[in-house]
Amino acid sequence: MDHEGDGFAELSAWVGGNDGILAYDKNGNSNTLTDNFIKGAQEAGHNVVRFDSAFKNVHPCIACNKCGMNGQCVFKDDFEFIRDNIIDADAVIFATPMYYFGISAQIKAVIDRFYAINGQIHTPKKSALIMTYADTSSKEAQPIISHYETLLNYLGWSDSGKIIASGVWTEGDVNNTEYPKQAYELGKSF
């Protein structure tokens, strides 16, 4: 996949074992933590496939059930990349800023479209959550954490860690915190 826009594919090797897919919503602070996670994961020898949901076209699920929970979706969009990579992935990492007390709409659209591959993704996988938000109350993060944990429980995936970065509102706020190091260490631990 050409992440740099320079005509060359970066980080798109996808073979099987020790690979993972990363779905994230790109903003300044989430992006910084995601970059640190990827650096750690790559240093540990993992291939990382990155999906920038904020810059992709993923139509929301309309519950038409044409896919039958295990077939082709009626929408032909960037979710095809997810379909092609998530089934054999060993790990799925969700990174999102908190938008109005919930996960970003872009990540939510991706998760909702899991419906079309539901029968193929109920296999053991590691997962992690990277979340940034402006507030400093841990209570405000609970709905997103609960959603993530409920999703993992349903899919049979295991949580391998969470980076919940509070108090980081404007781009760059996360830079002088412990969160980038935590994200790096989490990536390295996979």
C-alpha positions as CSV (number, residue, x, y, z in Angstrom):
1,M,0.0,0.0,0.0
2,D,1.4,3.4,-0.9
3,H,1.2,5.2,2.5
4,E,3.7,7.9,1.6
5,G,2.1,8.9,-1.7
6,D,5.4,8.3,-3.5
7,G,4.5,5.4,-5.7
8,F,6.1,2.8,-3.6
9,A,4.3,0.4,-1.3
10,E,5.3,0.5,2.4
11,L,4.4,-1.9,5.2
12,S,2.1,-4.0,3.0
13,A,3.7,-7.4,3.3
14,W,1.1,-9.9,4.4
15,V,1.9,-13.5,4.7
16,G,0.4,-15.1,7.8
17,G,2.0,-15.8,11.2
18,N,3.4,-12.9,13.1
19,D,1.5,-10.4,11.0
20,G,-1.2,-8.0,12.2
21,I,-3.5,-5.4,10.8
22,L,-3.9,-2.0,12.3
23,A,-7.0,0.0,11.9
24,Y,-6.6,3.6,13.1
25,D,-8.1,7.0,12.8
26,K,-5.3,9.5,12.0
27,N,-5.1,12.6,14.1
28,G,-2.0,14.1,15.6
29,N,-2.0,12.3,19.0
30,S,-3.5,9.0,17.9
31,N,-1.0,9.0,14.9
32,T,1.9,9.6,17.2
33,L,1.0,6.7,19.4
34,T,0.3,4.5,16.4
35,D,3.7,5.3,14.9
36,N,5.3,4.3,18.2
37,F,3.3,1.1,18.4
38,I,4.3,0.1,14.9
39,K,8.0,0.9,15.6
40,G,8.0,-1.5,18.6
41,A,6.1,-4.2,16.7
42,Q,8.4,-4.0,13.7
43,E,11.5,-4.1,15.9
44,A,10.0,-7.3,17.5
45,G,10.0,-8.8,13.9
46,H,6.3,-8.3,13.1
47,N,4.9,-7.2,9.7
48,V,2.3,-4.5,10.2
49,V,-0.4,-3.7,7.7
50,R,-1.8,-0.2,8.4
51,F,-5.3,0.9,7.4
52,D,-5.9,4.6,7.8
53,S,-9.7,4.7,8.2
54,A,-9.9,8.5,8.4
55,F,-8.7,8.6,4.8
56,K,-10.5,5.6,3.4
57,N,-14.0,5.2,1.9
58,V,-15.8,2.6,4.1
59,H,-19.5,2.8,3.7
60,P,-21.5,2.2,6.9
61,C,-23.3,-1.1,7.1
62,I,-27.0,-0.8,6.2
63,A,-28.1,-4.2,7.7
64,C,-29.4,-5.4,4.3
65,N,-28.0,-8.9,5.2
66,K,-27.0,-9.6,1.5
67,C,-23.7,-10.8,2.9
68,G,-25.4,-13.4,5.1
69,M,-22.7,-12.6,7.8
70,N,-20.1,-14.5,5.8
71,G,-20.1,-13.3,2.2
72,Q,-19.7,-10.3,-0.1
73,C,-20.9,-6.9,1.0
74,V,-23.1,-4.9,-1.4
75,F,-20.6,-2.1,-1.1
76,K,-17.3,-2.2,-3.0
77,D,-15.1,0.1,-1.2
78,D,-11.9,0.2,0.9
79,F,-13.3,-2.4,3.3
80,E,-12.1,-4.9,0.7
81,F,-8.6,-4.2,2.0
82,I,-9.7,-5.1,5.6
83,R,-11.4,-8.3,4.3
84,D,-8.2,-9.3,2.5
85,N,-6.0,-8.9,5.5
86,I,-7.9,-9.3,8.8
87,I,-8.9,-13.0,8.4
88,D,-5.4,-14.3,8.6
89,A,-4.1,-11.6,11.0
90,D,-2.7,-12.7,14.3
91,A,-3.5,-9.3,15.9
92,V,-5.8,-6.3,15.3
93,I,-5.1,-3.0,17.0
94,F,-7.7,-0.3,17.2
95,A,-6.4,3.3,17.5
96,T,-8.9,6.2,17.8
97,P,-9.3,9.6,19.3
98,M,-12.4,10.1,21.4
99,Y,-14.9,12.0,19.3
100,Y,-17.8,13.3,21.4
101,F,-17.5,10.6,24.0
102,G,-17.3,7.7,21.5
103,I,-15.0,6.0,19.0
104,S,-14.5,7.9,15.8
105,A,-17.2,7.3,13.1
106,Q,-14.5,6.0,10.7
107,I,-13.4,3.2,13.1
108,K,-17.1,2.4,13.9
109,A,-17.9,2.0,10.2
110,V,-15.0,-0.5,9.9
111,I,-16.2,-2.4,12.9
112,D,-19.8,-2.5,11.8
113,R,-18.7,-4.0,8.4
114,F,-17.1,-6.9,10.3
115,Y,-20.6,-8.3,9.9
116,A,-19.9,-9.3,6.4
117,I,-16.9,-11.5,7.5
118,N,-18.4,-12.5,10.9
119,G,-18.0,-16.2,10.3
120,Q,-14.3,-15.8,9.3
121,I,-13.0,-13.6,12.1
122,H,-14.2,-15.6,15.1
123,T,-10.7,-17.0,15.5
124,P,-8.2,-16.4,18.3
125,K,-6.4,-13.1,17.8
126,K,-4.6,-10.6,20.0
127,S,-5.9,-7.1,20.2
128,A,-5.1,-3.8,21.7
129,L,-6.8,-0.4,22.1
130,I,-5.0,2.9,21.7
131,M,-7.2,5.8,22.5
132,T,-6.6,9.5,22.9
133,Y,-8.9,12.1,24.5
134,A,-8.9,15.6,25.8
135,D,-10.6,15.0,29.1
136,T,-8.7,13.8,32.2
137,S,-11.5,11.8,33.8
138,S,-11.0,8.1,33.5
139,K,-14.8,7.8,33.8
140,E,-15.2,9.4,30.4
141,A,-13.1,6.7,28.7
142,Q,-15.2,3.8,30.1
143,P,-17.8,3.6,27.3
144,I,-15.1,3.2,24.6
145,I,-13.2,0.6,26.8
146,S,-16.5,-1.2,27.4
147,H,-17.3,-1.3,23.7
148,Y,-13.8,-2.6,22.9
149,E,-14.0,-5.3,25.6
150,T,-17.5,-6.4,24.4
151,L,-16.3,-6.6,20.8
152,L,-13.3,-8.8,21.9
153,N,-15.6,-11.0,24.0
154,Y,-17.9,-11.6,21.1
155,L,-15.1,-12.3,18.6
156,G,-13.1,-14.5,21.0
157,W,-10.1,-12.2,20.8
158,S,-7.8,-11.5,23.7
159,D,-6.8,-8.1,25.0
160,S,-3.1,-7.6,25.0
161,G,-3.1,-4.1,26.3
162,K,-4.6,-0.6,26.3
163,I,-3.1,2.8,26.0
164,I,-5.6,5.2,27.2
165,A,-4.1,8.7,26.8
166,S,-6.0,11.3,28.6
167,G,-5.5,15.0,28.6
168,V,-4.2,15.2,25.1
169,W,-6.4,17.5,23.1
170,T,-4.5,19.5,20.5
171,E,-2.0,17.9,18.1
172,G,1.3,17.3,19.8
173,D,0.0,17.2,23.4
174,V,1.0,13.6,23.7
175,N,4.6,14.2,22.8
176,N,5.8,15.1,26.3
177,T,4.0,12.3,28.1
178,E,4.7,8.7,28.9
179,Y,2.2,7.5,26.3
180,P,4.5,7.3,23.3
181,K,6.9,5.0,25.2
182,Q,4.0,2.9,26.5
183,A,2.7,2.5,22.9
184,Y,6.2,1.5,21.7
185,E,6.6,-1.0,24.5
186,L,3.1,-2.5,23.8
187,G,4.0,-2.9,20.1
188,K,7.3,-4.6,21.1
189,S,5.5,-7.0,23.5
190,F,3.3,-8.5,20.8
